Amino acid sequence: MNKLEAANHYIEKNKGTVKNRPYFHFTPEIGWMNDPNGFSFYKGAYHLFYQHNPYDIVWHNMHWGHATTKDFVNWNYQPVALANDKIYDANGCFSGSAIEKDGKLYLMYTGHIDPNIGFEADETQVKQYQCIAVSEDGVNYEKHENNPVISEKELPKGYMICDFRDPKVWEVNGEYYCVIVVRNSKRRGEILMFKSHNLIEWTFYSSIFQMKYEDHILLECPDFFHIDGKDVLVFSIMPCDPEYKEDVSNKTAYAIGKLDYGEGRFIVESEGLLDYGPNFYAPQTTEGENGERLLIAWMQRWNQVTPPKDFSFNGMMSLPRELTIKDNCLIQQPVKTIENYFKNSKLHENIQVNENEEFHLGNSKTAHIKLIASTSENNQFLIELNKSETKSTRIMVDVEAATISLQSDYSDEDQIVIKDVTSTLDGDLTLDLYIDLYSIELFINSGEKVLSFTSYEEKGNEISIRGISDSLIKKVVYAPFEKCE
């Protein structure tokens, strides 16, 4: 039995041990999951691959798990697509992307070689190569005979082959391009662009982005796409040194601008964070069935408290989000299909709350809440989620200070504060909350700012609104999640 067969055999034999899955966030069939990979629309379905260790709920021996969906709630698990069974990927099939060519689905991934695999690796022994696997049916993949297709030969001098990974590939006018993260000899993170006419023969093209930090900061999981007349570069940021203490860990950022394909220069016009929460990393995008740009991310981070071992799974994906650009900022909204699963909604209007008076919304651990508050009033109020007798998660809205913060008794995270929260054109503040068993995703003003938060503790189910000062809530729509069987 080879490694791929062994992984699929283990999953089939043990998948029944998994319990306590979230209701509408994707989780692996069993075991560990991190970065989304190969996110694509192919042969009438969305394909999501992911970094996967089927044998345990910890990171190790990366495979590519695989699932398909048409609505992002109901998923069909597919056989494991890639296992680390070649010399050039002996210690892991790391992250990458997918593209369709001539009716076939091509996966471009990083083959990882590390005799002492782990986070404390000896850099001199580590090599990371870019590789190709091809499928005619979207399920079974064959690694290309010319692998690796990008190695030391194609990487210019001054860059470190030990940190050279996560290719994101796209096509323009019959030419193929990919962006890959790397560290240079000064240990500064960069994003390099390579070019090919056939996905197999690649040449270095240019360096299109550099980190401002000289050391200890590594870029990961780049993404590149074109929407609304602009080019967008997305990347995640992590320290490379466990002693590094600055507050840059596990952030995901974007840069909007223009890629000059002739000169290989990316001209940045604006930058921002994709998510203000602690649990959002390594997003990947694809063009949707109708030409829209969709994004999904790993809703976790390194060194986070994880589920109990008896859950038999570890890792969730975010809600898929549709992206647009407004005022040179990236806007994110949940995919529309998710709304089909929030039914029996209740509308409440002109709710008055204060310190001594709260408004009970409902009892549910899974729901969508849409709230509209006026910014012309000095509104200060709390939305309390997952309330039990002693604990809750609190979202505090302070209109005068233009801040929204989250603090939870179910986590040891410090209070998360989003500043400079503006109003809509109507002078209102709009909040959309999506609550699942282990997560909260907050979309402010239809996705101008987003916060993702996770906790695997057992929680209460009461939801209420309470005033800090006398506050008026113009409208609240509350809808519990109901999955159609």
C-alpha positions as CSV (number, residue, x, y, z in Angstrom):
1,M,0.0,0.0,0.0
2,N,1.5,3.4,-1.0
3,K,1.2,6.6,1.1
4,L,-1.8,7.9,-0.8
5,E,-3.7,4.6,-0.4
6,A,-2.6,4.4,3.2
7,A,-4.0,7.8,4.0
8,N,-7.4,7.1,2.3
9,H,-7.6,3.7,4.0
10,Y,-7.0,5.3,7.4
11,I,-9.6,8.0,6.9
12,E,-12.2,5.5,5.8
13,K,-11.5,3.3,8.8
14,N,-11.5,6.1,11.4
15,K,-13.7,8.9,10.2
16,G,-16.5,7.7,12.3
17,T,-14.7,8.9,15.5
18,V,-15.1,12.5,14.5
19,K,-17.7,14.4,16.6
20,N,-19.0,17.9,17.5
21,R,-18.4,19.4,14.0
22,P,-19.5,23.1,13.5
23,Y,-22.8,23.5,11.6
24,F,-21.8,25.6,8.6
25,H,-18.0,25.9,8.6
26,F,-15.9,23.3,6.7
27,T,-13.8,20.9,8.7
28,P,-11.6,18.0,7.6
29,E,-13.0,14.5,7.4
30,I,-10.6,13.6,10.2
31,G,-7.4,14.9,11.6
32,W,-5.5,18.2,11.2
33,M,-6.2,20.9,8.6
34,N,-4.6,24.3,8.0
35,D,-4.2,26.4,4.8
36,P,-6.8,26.2,2.0
37,N,-5.1,25.1,-1.2
38,G,-6.2,24.8,-4.8
39,F,-9.5,26.6,-4.3
40,S,-11.1,26.5,-7.7
41,F,-14.3,25.9,-9.8
42,Y,-14.0,22.9,-12.0
43,K,-16.5,20.6,-13.8
44,G,-19.5,22.2,-12.2
45,A,-18.3,22.3,-8.5
46,Y,-16.1,24.2,-6.2
47,H,-13.0,22.3,-5.2
48,L,-11.2,23.0,-1.9
49,F,-7.9,21.3,-1.1
50,Y,-6.2,21.8,2.2
51,Q,-3.1,21.1,4.2
52,H,-3.9,17.9,6.0
53,N,-2.6,15.4,8.4
54,P,-5.2,12.6,8.5
55,Y,-3.4,10.6,11.2
56,D,-3.6,13.1,14.1
57,I,-4.9,16.5,15.2
58,V,-1.5,18.1,15.1
59,W,0.6,19.5,12.2
60,H,2.8,16.8,10.6
61,N,3.5,15.1,7.2
62,M,1.4,17.4,5.1
63,H,-1.0,15.8,2.5
64,W,-3.5,17.6,0.4
65,G,-7.1,16.8,1.6
66,H,-9.9,17.5,-0.9
67,A,-13.6,18.3,-0.8
68,T,-16.2,19.6,-3.2
69,T,-19.3,21.7,-2.8
70,K,-21.9,23.7,-4.8
71,D,-23.3,25.8,-1.9
72,F,-20.4,26.0,0.7
73,V,-22.6,24.3,3.4
74,N,-23.0,20.8,2.0
75,W,-19.6,19.3,1.3
76,N,-18.5,16.0,-0.3
77,Y,-15.2,14.7,0.9
78,Q,-13.0,13.3,-1.9
79,P,-10.0,11.0,-1.6
80,V,-6.8,12.6,-0.5
81,A,-5.3,14.2,-3.6
82,L,-1.6,14.3,-2.7
83,A,0.7,12.5,-0.3
84,N,4.4,13.1,0.3
85,D,5.6,10.1,-1.6
86,K,8.4,11.5,-3.9
87,I,12.0,12.5,-3.3
88,Y,11.2,16.1,-4.0
89,D,8.2,16.3,-1.5
90,A,9.4,13.6,1.0
91,N,8.6,15.6,4.1
92,G,5.4,17.3,3.0
93,C,3.2,18.5,0.1
94,F,3.0,22.1,1.2
95,S,0.5,24.8,0.1
96,G,-0.3,25.8,-3.5
97,S,-3.0,26.5,-6.0
98,A,-5.0,25.2,-8.9
99,I,-5.7,26.2,-12.5
100,E,-7.6,24.6,-15.4
101,K,-5.8,24.1,-18.7
102,D,-7.0,22.1,-21.7
103,G,-9.9,20.7,-19.6
104,K,-7.5,19.3,-16.9
105,L,-7.0,20.6,-13.4
106,Y,-3.4,21.4,-12.6
107,L,-2.2,21.6,-9.0
108,M,0.9,23.6,-8.3
109,Y,2.3,23.0,-4.8
110,T,5.5,23.1,-2.7
111,G,7.5,20.0,-2.2
112,H,9.2,20.1,1.2
113,I,12.4,18.4,2.1
114,D,13.6,18.5,5.7
115,P,15.4,15.5,7.2
116,N,14.7,16.9,10.7
117,I,11.1,18.0,10.0
118,G,9.7,20.6,12.4
119,F,9.6,24.2,13.2
120,E,13.1,24.1,14.6
121,A,14.6,22.8,11.4
122,D,18.2,23.2,10.3
123,E,17.9,25.7,7.4
124,T,21.0,24.3,5.6
125,Q,19.2,21.0,5.1
126,V,15.8,22.3,4.1
127,K,14.7,22.7,0.5
128,Q,11.4,23.8,-0.9
129,Y,10.6,23.1,-4.6
130,Q,7.6,23.9,-6.7
131,C,5.8,21.0,-8.3
132,I,2.9,20.1,-10.6
133,A,0.2,17.4,-10.4
134,V,-2.5,16.9,-13.0
135,S,-6.0,15.4,-13.1
136,E,-8.5,14.8,-15.9
137,D,-11.4,14.1,-13.5
138,G,-10.7,16.4,-10.6
139,V,-10.3,13.5,-8.2
140,N,-7.2,11.5,-9.2
141,Y,-3.9,13.3,-9.6
142,E,-0.6,12.3,-11.2
143,K,2.6,14.2,-10.3
144,H,4.4,15.5,-13.4
145,E,7.5,13.6,-14.6
146,N,9.4,17.0,-14.8
147,N,9.0,17.8,-11.1
148,P,10.2,19.9,-9.5
149,V,9.4,22.6,-12.1
150,I,10.9,25.4,-10.1
151,S,14.1,24.7,-8.0
152,E,17.5,26.2,-7.2
153,K,18.1,26.5,-10.9
154,E,15.3,29.0,-11.4
155,L,15.7,30.8,-8.1
156,P,18.1,33.8,-8.4
157,K,21.1,34.2,-6.1
158,G,20.4,36.0,-2.9
159,Y,17.3,34.0,-2.0
160,M,16.9,31.2,0.5
161,I,15.6,27.9,-0.9
162,C,14.6,26.8,2.6
163,D,11.8,29.4,2.7
164,F,10.4,29.4,-0.9
165,R,6.9,28.2,-1.1
166,D,3.1,28.6,-1.6
167,P,2.8,29.2,-5.4
168,K,-0.4,31.0,-6.6
169,V,-0.9,30.6,-10.3
170,W,-3.0,32.5,-12.9
171,E,-3.2,33.1,-16.6
172,V,-3.2,36.3,-18.7
173,N,-3.4,36.3,-22.5
174,G,-2.1,32.7,-22.8
175,E,0.8,33.2,-20.5
176,Y,1.0,31.7,-17.0
177,Y,2.3,33.6,-14.0
178,C,2.8,32.6,-10.3
179,V,3.7,34.4,-7.2
180,I,5.8,32.6,-4.6
181,V,7.0,33.8,-1.1
182,V,10.7,33.7,-0.3
183,R,13.2,35.0,2.2
184,N,16.2,36.9,0.8
185,S,19.8,36.8,2.2
186,K,18.9,39.6,4.6
187,R,16.1,37.4,5.9
188,R,13.5,39.8,4.6
189,G,10.3,38.4,3.2
190,E,9.6,38.9,-0.5
191,I,7.1,37.9,-3.1
192,L,8.6,36.7,-6.4
193,M,6.9,36.3,-9.8
194,F,7.7,33.6,-12.3
195,K,6.4,33.1,-15.9
196,S,5.6,30.1,-18.1
197,H,4.0,29.3,-21.4
198,N,2.9,25.8,-20.4
199,L,2.9,25.5,-16.5
200,I,6.0,23.2,-16.7
201,E,8.9,25.4,-17.9
202,W,9.2,28.4,-15.6
203,T,11.6,31.4,-15.5
204,F,12.1,34.0,-12.9
205,Y,10.4,37.3,-13.8
206,S,10.7,39.8,-11.0
207,S,10.3,40.6,-7.3
208,I,7.0,42.4,-6.9
209,F,6.8,43.0,-3.1
210,Q,9.1,43.3,-0.1
211,M,8.5,43.4,3.6
212,K,9.5,46.5,5.5
213,Y,11.1,44.4,8.2
214,E,14.7,43.3,7.8
215,D,14.5,40.1,9.9
216,H,12.3,37.6,11.6
217,I,9.2,38.2,9.5
218,L,8.2,35.8,6.8
219,L,5.5,36.2,4.2
220,E,3.3,33.2,3.5
221,C,0.5,32.1,1.2
222,P,0.4,34.9,-1.4
223,D,-2.6,35.4,-3.7
224,F,-3.0,37.6,-6.7
225,F,-6.2,38.5,-8.7
226,H,-7.8,41.3,-10.7
227,I,-11.2,42.7,-9.8
228,D,-13.1,46.0,-10.4
229,G,-10.3,47.3,-12.6
230,K,-7.6,46.8,-9.9
231,D,-4.9,44.2,-9.2
232,V,-4.8,42.8,-5.6
233,L,-2.0,41.1,-3.8
234,V,-2.8,39.2,-0.6
235,F,-0.3,37.7,1.8
236,S,-0.1,36.4,5.4
237,I,2.6,37.6,7.9
238,M,4.2,35.5,10.6
239,P,7.4,35.8,12.7
240,C,10.2,33.4,11.9
241,D,11.8,33.6,15.3
242,P,9.9,32.3,18.4
243,E,11.5,35.1,20.4
244,Y,10.0,37.8,18.2
245,K,7.4,39.6,20.3
246,E,6.1,42.4,18.2
247,D,2.4,42.4,17.3
248,V,2.6,41.3,13.7
249,S,1.9,37.6,14.3
250,N,-0.7,35.9,12.1
251,K,-2.0,38.9,10.3
252,T,-3.3,38.8,6.7
253,A,-2.9,41.9,4.6
254,Y,-3.7,43.1,1.1
255,A,-2.2,45.6,-1.3
256,I,-4.3,47.2,-4.1
257,G,-2.6,48.6,-7.2
258,K,-1.5,47.8,-10.7
259,L,0.8,45.1,-11.9
260,D,2.9,46.3,-14.9
261,Y,3.4,43.0,-16.7
262,G,5.9,44.6,-19.1
263,E,8.3,45.7,-16.4
264,G,7.3,43.2,-13.7
265,R,6.5,45.9,-11.2
266,F,3.6,46.0,-8.8
267,I,2.6,49.7,-8.0
268,V,0.8,49.8,-4.7
269,E,-2.0,52.3,-4.3
270,S,-3.4,51.3,-0.9
271,E,-2.9,48.6,1.8
272,G,-5.1,47.2,4.5
273,L,-5.9,44.2,6.8
274,L,-8.2,41.5,5.6
275,D,-9.4,40.6,9.1
276,Y,-9.0,42.2,12.5
277,G,-9.5,39.1,14.5
278,P,-6.9,36.6,15.8
279,N,-8.2,33.6,13.9
280,F,-7.9,34.2,10.2
281,Y,-4.8,33.1,8.1
282,A,-3.6,31.9,4.7
283,P,-6.7,32.9,2.6
284,Q,-7.0,31.8,-1.0
285,T,-9.3,33.1,-3.7
286,T,-10.8,31.8,-6.9
287,E,-13.0,33.1,-9.7
288,G,-16.5,31.8,-9.0
289,E,-19.1,30.2,-11.3
290,N,-20.4,33.6,-12.3
291,G,-17.1,35.5,-12.5
292,E,-17.2,36.8,-8.9
293,R,-14.0,36.7,-6.7
294,L,-14.4,34.3,-3.7
295,L,-12.1,33.9,-0.7
296,I,-11.8,31.3,2.0
297,A,-9.3,31.2,4.9
298,W,-8.0,29.0,7.7
299,M,-9.9,30.2,10.7
300,Q,-7.2,29.5,13.2
301,R,-3.6,30.5,13.9
302,W,-0.4,28.8,14.9
303,N,0.0,28.1,18.7
304,Q,-3.7,28.5,19.3
305,V,-5.6,26.4,21.8
306,T,-7.2,23.6,19.8
307,P,-10.1,21.2,20.1
308,P,-10.0,18.3,22.6
309,K,-8.4,15.2,21.2
310,D,-11.6,13.3,21.3
311,F,-13.1,15.6,18.7
312,S,-10.7,13.8,16.2
313,F,-10.5,16.9,14.0
314,N,-8.6,20.2,14.3
315,G,-9.1,23.2,12.0
316,M,-12.0,25.1,10.4
317,M,-12.3,27.2,7.3
318,S,-13.9,30.7,7.4
319,L,-17.2,31.4,5.7
320,P,-16.4,31.9,2.0
321,R,-16.5,35.6,1.2
322,E,-17.2,37.5,-2.0
323,L,-14.8,40.3,-2.7
324,T,-15.3,43.7,-4.2
325,I,-13.3,47.0,-4.1
326,K,-14.8,50.2,-2.8
327,D,-12.8,53.5,-2.3
328,N,-9.6,51.5,-2.9
329,C,-10.4,49.2,0.0
330,L,-11.3,45.5,-0.2
331,I,-14.8,44.7,0.8
332,Q,-15.8,41.2,2.0
333,Q,-19.3,39.7,2.3
334,P,-20.4,36.1,3.0
335,V,-21.4,34.1,-0.1
336,K,-25.1,34.5,-0.9
337,T,-25.8,30.8,-0.7
338,I,-25.3,30.7,3.0
339,E,-28.5,32.8,3.5
340,N,-30.6,29.9,2.4
341,Y,-29.8,28.2,5.7
342,F,-30.9,31.0,8.1
343,K,-34.7,30.7,8.3
344,N,-37.6,31.7,10.6
345,S,-36.1,35.1,11.0
346,K,-37.6,37.5,13.6
347,L,-37.5,41.3,13.1
348,H,-37.3,43.7,16.0
349,E,-37.4,47.5,15.6
350,N,-36.7,50.5,17.7
351,I,-35.2,48.7,20.7
352,Q,-34.4,50.8,23.7
353,V,-31.7,49.4,26.1
354,N,-29.8,50.7,29.0
355,E,-27.6,49.5,31.9
356,N,-30.6,48.1,33.7
357,E,-32.6,46.8,30.7
358,E,-31.5,44.2,28.2
359,F,-33.3,42.8,25.2
360,H,-33.4,39.0,24.8
361,L,-32.9,38.0,21.2
362,G,-33.0,34.2,21.4
363,N,-31.4,31.0,22.4
364,S,-29.1,29.5,19.8
365,K,-25.4,28.6,19.4
366,T,-25.8,29.0,15.6
367,A,-27.4,32.1,14.1
368,H,-27.2,35.1,11.8
369,I,-27.9,38.5,13.5
370,K,-28.2,41.7,11.5
371,L,-28.2,44.9,13.6
372,I,-28.6,48.5,12.5
373,A,-27.9,51.3,14.9
374,S,-27.9,55.1,14.3
375,T,-24.6,56.9,14.6
376,S,-26.3,60.2,15.3
377,E,-27.1,59.0,18.9
378,N,-24.5,58.5,21.6
379,N,-25.0,54.8,21.5
380,Q,-23.0,52.4,23.7
381,F,-24.2,48.9,23.9
382,L,-23.2,45.3,24.2
383,I,-24.2,42.3,22.2
384,E,-23.8,39.3,24.4
385,L,-23.4,35.9,22.7
386,N,-23.1,32.4,24.1
387,K,-24.3,33.5,27.5
388,S,-24.3,31.0,30.3
389,E,-24.7,31.6,34.0
390,T,-21.0,32.8,34.4
391,K,-19.6,33.4,30.9
392,S,-20.3,35.1,27.6
393,T,-18.7,36.7,24.5
394,R,-19.3,40.4,24.4
395,I,-19.2,42.7,21.4
396,M,-19.2,46.3,22.6
397,V,-20.2,49.1,20.2
398,D,-19.2,52.7,21.1
399,V,-20.5,55.0,18.5
400,E,-18.9,58.2,20.0
401,A,-15.4,56.6,20.1
402,A,-16.0,54.9,16.7
403,T,-14.8,51.6,18.1
404,I,-16.1,48.0,18.1
405,S,-14.5,45.5,20.5
406,L,-14.8,41.8,21.3
407,Q,-13.9,40.1,24.5
408,S,-14.7,36.5,25.5
409,D,-14.7,34.5,28.7
410,Y,-14.2,31.4,26.5
411,S,-10.7,32.5,25.4
412,D,-7.5,33.9,26.9
413,E,-7.2,36.4,24.0
414,D,-6.9,40.1,25.0
415,Q,-9.7,42.4,24.1
416,I,-9.8,42.9,20.3
417,V,-10.5,46.5,19.3
418,I,-11.4,47.8,15.8
419,K,-10.9,51.5,15.5
420,D,-12.1,54.2,13.1
421,V,-15.5,52.5,12.5
422,T,-17.4,54.8,10.1
423,S,-21.1,55.0,9.3
424,T,-22.9,54.1,6.1
425,L,-24.3,56.7,3.7
426,D,-27.6,56.5,5.7
427,G,-25.8,57.5,8.9
428,D,-26.1,54.1,10.3
429,L,-23.9,51.4,11.7
430,T,-24.6,47.9,10.3
431,L,-23.4,44.7,11.9
432,D,-23.7,41.2,10.5
433,L,-22.9,38.4,13.0
434,Y,-22.5,34.7,11.9
435,I,-22.3,32.5,15.0
436,D,-21.4,28.8,14.8
437,L,-20.5,26.3,17.6
438,Y,-16.9,27.5,17.8
439,S,-16.7,30.7,15.9
440,I,-18.0,34.3,15.4
441,E,-17.5,36.2,12.2
442,L,-18.5,39.9,12.4
443,F,-19.0,42.0,9.2
444,I,-19.1,45.7,9.8
445,N,-21.0,47.9,7.3
446,S,-21.4,45.2,4.7
447,G,-17.9,44.0,5.0
448,E,-15.8,47.2,5.2
449,K,-14.1,45.6,8.2
450,V,-14.3,42.0,9.4
451,L,-13.4,40.2,12.6
452,S,-13.0,36.4,12.9
453,F,-12.8,34.7,16.3
454,T,-12.8,31.0,17.4
455,S,-13.0,29.1,20.7
456,Y,-13.6,25.4,21.2
457,E,-14.9,25.7,24.8
458,E,-18.4,24.5,25.6
459,K,-20.7,27.6,25.6
460,G,-24.1,28.9,26.6
461,N,-26.7,29.7,24.0
462,E,-28.4,32.9,25.2
463,I,-28.1,36.0,22.9
464,S,-29.1,39.5,24.2
465,I,-28.4,43.2,23.8
466,R,-27.7,45.4,26.8
467,G,-27.0,49.1,27.0
468,I,-23.9,50.7,28.5
469,S,-25.6,54.0,28.1
470,D,-29.2,54.7,27.0
471,S,-29.1,53.4,23.4
472,L,-31.5,53.0,20.5
473,I,-31.2,50.0,18.1
474,K,-33.1,50.8,14.9
475,K,-33.4,47.2,13.7
476,V,-32.4,43.7,14.5
477,V,-33.1,40.6,12.5
478,Y,-32.4,37.3,14.2
479,A,-32.3,34.0,12.3
480,P,-31.1,30.6,13.7
481,F,-29.3,28.2,11.4
482,E,-31.4,25.4,9.9
483,K,-29.6,22.9,7.7
484,C,-31.7,21.2,5.0
485,E,-31.3,17.5,5.0
